[in-house]
Amino acid sequence: MEIIKNLSSKTREEESMQLALASTYEAETITDHYVMLNTLGKGAFAEVKLACHLLTNMKVAVKILANGEESVGNNRKELTIMKELDHPYIIKLFHIINSKDHTYMVLEFAAHGDLVTLIEEGGPLQQTQAQHIFCQIVCAVHYFHYNDIAHRDIKLDNILLDGKGNIKLCDFGMAVRVSSGQRCKGFCGTIEYCAPELFFVTEYDARAVDIWSMAVVLYAMVTASFPFKARTYPDMKEKMLNPIYFIPYTLSQNRLLVHLIVHLFTVNPEQRPTIYDIRQHPWIRDREELWKLPSSSESFCNKPNPSIVQAM
């Protein structure tokens, strides 16, 4: 597996796209730069389409955000955070185009879908593949936690795969900036992935919430099922009063994996492991995906100037 050794490194295709975008910045519409293809996904607040950059033929994903009064603040927050992220396991933001009614985020395209599709088509992942993917998730989360950002919506749907089988964590629409000791307010995320404290407290540690969501992702990868199931918020809230999950017999023989899952599902957020603790767990600590990456203490680099078009 090829390991990217420099956070700021770009493929030739990306460099060509950067030059092309810089030279065509004066254009005002999305169709001056891209031809829109099929729809990749649609949610309550955004639609994502596959597109092709006209000058380089590079395929990209275009996230289309409505510029309504209620959404403009969230849109601005997501864009600000995405502009500053630069990591091989986080989806890249190439281009931003604003119109009266919409904001278009031109993003890196991950051609092999998401983890939902991978598990639905192939069932539970074998240990080696699960370790490979989970290590990359750990690296991505370590990067933005170190840089005082919490994602707050880590789930299978938001973990994409590129052509080399590497992950691309996406959708920072619920992400927030957090400093040491800072608490967040407001329920967020998808209920199957939500930590118990989200249902019962008004303020919470957003980094600890990310760790619980990672536990759900790991459990789902190795069992092809969710540890906690409920159709409604009230039902899930009741389950979170005493979170009980089942470890299949096929997993029980793998003591290190089971230990990690149990460790991650620590109900008390103050006792839940941090992302730094997880990196040292024996189930993953010797994997090359961890130690061949750039220093995780490296701060944000290549911050784009918001006044110009910048491919990251």
PyMOL commands that set and color helices and strands:
alter all, ss='L'
color gray80, all
select helices_A, chain A and resi 12-23+30-32+72-84+115-122+127-146+156-158+191-193+197-200+206-223+233-239+249-252+255-264+275-279+288-291
alter helices_A, ss='H'
color red, helices_A
select strands_A, chain A and resi 34-42+46-53+59-66+93-98+102-108+149-150+159-161+167-169+176-177+184-185+203-204
alter strands_A, ss='S'
color yellow, strands_A
deselect
rebuild
show_as cartoon
